[in-house]
Amino acid sequence: MAVKPKVNQYLQRFQVLMNNILQRIPIKIRFVSVSVFLFTLGWGLGTDTYFSIYVKDIIGNGWGITAVGAILALAKLVFVIPVGNINDHANIKYILLLGKVFYVVCALLYFLS
């Protein structure tokens, strides 16, 4: 019976600590973090769920799904440094706009496929 009050005490300390940490984060960074979280959640629950079914219909086996997933991860790995370099030297508003346009075009192409 003595364990539960200790757990509650630790949880209360953790909650106070997290509130202090979150209050120090600027509001703009909090908005961006929530936006990225919602985008990632939408990708994981929506598109990503049906992507493997779509790939299996095209390729016909589980190894193809694995290969496509590995190729996507490798493409991210290869392009992250050049895109980051462009992002550092270009106007951030145009990069963000271009990224949103790219997402819309890709979503449209995915829908049409």
Backbone hydrogen bonds in HBPLUS format (Angstrom, degrees):
<---DONOR---> <-ACCEPTOR-->    atom                        ^
c    i                          cat <-CA-CA->   ^        H-A-AA   ^      H-
h    n   atom  resd res      DA  || num        DHA   H-A  angle D-A-AA Bond
n    s   type  num  typ     dist DA aas  dist angle  dist       angle   num
A0006-LYS N   A0003-VAL O   3.11 MM   3  5.33 119.8  2.49 102.1 117.0     1
A0007-VAL N   A0003-VAL O   3.02 MM   4  6.34 155.3  2.09 154.9 162.5     2
A0008-ASN N   A0004-LYS O   2.97 MM   4  6.22 163.9  1.99 156.5 160.6     3
A0009-GLN N   A0005-PRO O   2.92 MM   4  6.06 149.1  2.01 139.9 148.7     4
A0010-TYR N   A0006-LYS O   2.93 MM   4  6.21 159.5  1.97 150.5 155.1     5
A0011-LEU N   A0007-VAL O   2.88 MM   4  6.13 158.3  1.93 151.4 157.9     6
A0012-GLN N   A0008-ASN O   2.92 MM   4  6.10 153.0  1.99 145.5 152.4     7
A0013-ARG N   A0009-GLN O   3.02 MM   4  6.29 157.1  2.07 147.5 153.6     8
A0014-PHE N   A0010-TYR O   2.89 MM   4  6.10 157.1  1.94 148.0 154.7     9
A0015-GLN N   A0011-LEU O   2.90 MM   4  6.09 155.3  1.96 145.0 151.6    10
A0016-VAL N   A0012-GLN O   3.01 MM   4  6.25 158.8  2.06 149.0 153.9    11
A0017-LEU N   A0013-ARG O   2.92 MM   4  6.13 161.5  1.96 149.3 154.8    12
A0018-MET N   A0014-PHE O   2.88 MM   4  6.10 163.1  1.91 153.2 157.3    13
A0019-ASN N   A0015-GLN O   2.95 MM   4  6.11 156.5  2.00 145.9 152.6    14
A0020-ASN N   A0016-VAL O   3.02 MM   4  6.24 155.5  2.08 147.8 154.0    15
A0021-ILE N   A0017-LEU O   3.00 MM   4  6.28 156.6  2.05 148.3 154.9    16
A0022-LEU N   A0018-MET O   2.84 MM   4  6.00 167.2  1.86 154.5 157.9    17
A0023-GLN N   A0019-ASN O   3.01 MM   4  6.06 148.0  2.11 142.6 150.5    18
A0024-ARG N   A0021-ILE O   3.19 MM   3  5.42 140.8  2.35 102.1 112.7    19
A0025-ILE N   A0022-LEU O   3.29 MM   3  5.37 144.9  2.42  98.9 108.2    20
A0029-ILE N   A0026-PRO O   3.15 MM   3  5.50 122.6  2.49 104.2 117.4    21
A0030-ARG N   A0026-PRO O   3.14 MM   4  6.52 150.3  2.23 147.1 156.2    22
A0031-PHE N   A0027-ILE O   2.98 MM   4  6.30 154.4  2.05 148.3 154.4    23
A0032-VAL N   A0028-LYS O   3.04 MM   4  6.31 160.3  2.08 147.2 152.2    24
A0033-SER N   A0029-ILE O   2.91 MM   4  6.04 157.9  1.96 145.7 152.2    25
A0034-VAL N   A0030-ARG O   2.97 MM   4  6.19 159.2  2.01 150.0 154.9    26
A0035-SER N   A0031-PHE O   2.95 MM   4  6.13 157.0  2.00 146.2 153.1    27
A0036-VAL N   A0032-VAL O   2.90 MM   4  6.14 162.6  1.93 154.7 158.4    28
A0037-PHE N   A0033-SER O   2.92 MM   4  6.08 156.7  1.97 145.3 152.4    29
A0038-LEU N   A0034-VAL O   2.91 MM   4  6.12 163.2  1.93 152.2 155.8    30
A0039-PHE N   A0035-SER O   2.96 MM   4  6.18 157.8  2.01 148.0 154.5    31
A0040-THR N   A0036-VAL O   2.90 MM   4  6.06 164.3  1.92 150.5 154.8    32
A0041-LEU N   A0037-PHE O   2.84 MM   4  6.01 156.1  1.90 149.0 156.4    33
A0042-GLY N   A0038-LEU O   2.86 MM   4  6.01 158.5  1.91 145.7 151.5    34
A0043-TRP N   A0039-PHE O   2.92 MM   4  6.16 152.8  1.99 147.2 154.8    35
A0044-GLY N   A0040-THR O   2.93 MM   4  6.10 162.3  1.96 148.4 153.2    36
A0045-LEU N   A0041-LEU O   2.93 MM   4  6.04 156.5  1.98 150.8 156.7    37
A0046-GLY N   A0042-GLY O   2.88 MM   4  5.53 143.8  2.01 136.5 145.9    38
A0048-ASP N   A0043-TRP O   2.88 MM   5  5.81 167.0  1.90 168.7 171.5    39
A0050-TYR N   A0047-THR O   3.14 MM   3  5.63 125.8  2.45 109.7 121.4    40
A0051-PHE N   A0047-THR O   3.01 MM   4  6.05 133.2  2.24 149.1 163.1    41
A0054-TYR N   A0050-TYR O   2.97 MM   4  6.18 158.5  2.02 151.9 158.0    42
A0055-VAL N   A0051-PHE O   2.91 MM   4  6.17 160.6  1.95 153.1 158.1    43
A0056-LYS N   A0052-SER O   2.93 MM   4  6.04 155.5  2.00 141.3 148.3    44
A0057-ASP N   A0053-ILE O   3.03 MM   4  6.26 149.3  2.12 143.6 151.4    45
A0058-ILE N   A0054-TYR O   3.17 MM   4  6.47 145.6  2.29 141.7 150.7    46
A0059-ILE N   A0055-VAL O   2.78 MM   4  5.94 179.3  1.78 164.9 164.8    47
A0060-GLY N   A0056-LYS O   2.70 MM   4  4.82 132.4  1.92 119.5 135.4    48
A0066-THR N   A0062-GLY O   3.16 MM   4  6.49 156.6  2.21 146.8 152.9    49
A0067-ALA N   A0063-TRP O   2.86 MM   4  6.10 155.8  1.92 146.2 153.2    50
A0068-VAL N   A0064-GLY O   2.89 MM   4  6.08 161.9  1.92 150.2 154.5    51
A0069-GLY N   A0065-ILE O   2.96 MM   4  6.15 160.2  2.00 147.2 152.9    52
A0070-ALA N   A0066-THR O   2.91 MM   4  6.13 154.0  1.97 147.4 154.7    53
A0071-ILE N   A0067-ALA O   2.87 MM   4  6.08 156.2  1.92 149.5 156.2    54
A0072-LEU N   A0068-VAL O   2.94 MM   4  6.15 157.0  1.99 149.4 155.3    55
A0073-ALA N   A0069-GLY O   3.07 MM   4  6.27 158.1  2.12 143.8 149.4    56
A0074-LEU N   A0070-ALA O   2.89 MM   4  6.09 155.1  1.96 146.5 153.8    57
A0075-ALA N   A0071-ILE O   2.86 MM   4  6.05 152.4  1.93 146.4 154.0    58
A0076-LYS N   A0072-LEU O   3.03 MM   4  6.29 154.3  2.10 145.6 152.1    59
A0077-LEU N   A0073-ALA O   3.01 MM   4  6.25 155.6  2.07 144.0 150.8    60
A0078-VAL N   A0074-LEU O   2.92 MM   4  6.16 153.1  1.99 148.7 155.5    61
A0079-PHE N   A0075-ALA O   2.99 MM   4  6.06 161.0  2.02 150.0 154.7    62
A0080-VAL N   A0076-LYS O   3.04 MM   4  5.80 132.9  2.27 145.8 153.8    63
A0083-VAL N   A0079-PHE O   3.10 MM   4  6.01 163.0  2.13 151.0 156.4    64
A0084-GLY N   A0080-VAL O   2.97 MM   4  5.86 147.4  2.08 133.0 142.6    65
A0085-ASN N   A0081-ILE O   2.91 MM   4  6.10 151.2  2.00 149.8 157.3    66
A0086-ILE N   A0082-PRO O   2.98 MM   4  6.26 158.9  2.02 148.8 153.9    67
A0087-ASN N   A0083-VAL O   2.85 MM   4  6.01 155.0  1.92 144.5 152.3    68
A0088-ASP N   A0084-GLY O   2.96 MM   4  6.17 141.8  2.11 140.7 149.9    69
A0089-HIS N   A0085-ASN O   3.31 MM   4  6.56 141.9  2.47 141.7 150.3    70
A0089-HIS N   A0086-ILE O   3.19 MM   3  5.34 129.7  2.46  98.7 111.3    71
A0090-ALA N   A0086-ILE O   2.92 MM   4  5.84 128.8  2.19 152.4 164.4    72
A0095-ILE N   A0091-ASN O   3.22 MM   4  6.53 156.1  2.28 150.3 157.6    73
A0096-LEU N   A0092-ILE O   2.93 MM   4  6.11 163.7  1.96 151.5 155.2    74
A0097-LEU N   A0093-LYS O   2.98 MM   4  6.13 159.7  2.02 144.9 151.0    75
A0098-LEU N   A0094-TYR O   2.84 MM   4  5.94 160.8  1.88 145.2 151.0    76
A0099-GLY N   A0095-ILE O   2.89 MM   4  6.08 153.1  1.97 145.2 152.9    77
A0100-LYS N   A0096-LEU O   2.98 MM   4  6.26 156.8  2.04 149.2 154.5    78
A0101-VAL N   A0097-LEU O   2.94 MM   4  6.18 162.2  1.97 152.6 157.7    79
A0102-PHE N   A0098-LEU O   2.87 MM   4  6.04 155.7  1.93 145.6 152.8    80
A0103-TYR N   A0099-GLY O   2.95 MM   4  6.22 153.2  2.02 145.4 152.3    81
A0104-VAL N   A0100-LYS O   3.00 MM   4  6.26 157.5  2.05 149.0 154.7    82
A0105-VAL N   A0101-VAL O   2.93 MM   4  6.18 163.8  1.96 153.9 158.1    83
A0106-CYS N   A0102-PHE O   2.91 MM   4  6.06 164.6  1.94 150.4 155.0    84
A0107-ALA N   A0103-TYR O   2.88 MM   4  6.00 158.1  1.93 146.5 152.9    85
A0108-LEU N   A0104-VAL O   2.92 MM   4  6.11 155.1  1.98 147.1 154.0    86
A0109-LEU N   A0105-VAL O   2.90 MM   4  6.15 161.9  1.93 152.7 157.5    87
A0110-TYR N   A0106-CYS O   2.82 MM   4  6.01 154.4  1.89 147.4 155.0    88
A0111-PHE N   A0107-ALA O   2.91 MM   4  6.08 155.5  1.97 144.3 150.9    89
A0112-LEU N   A0108-LEU O   2.91 MM   4  6.14 157.5  1.96 149.4 155.7    90
A0113-SER N   A0109-LEU O   2.96 MM   4  6.07 132.1  2.20 138.9 150.8    91
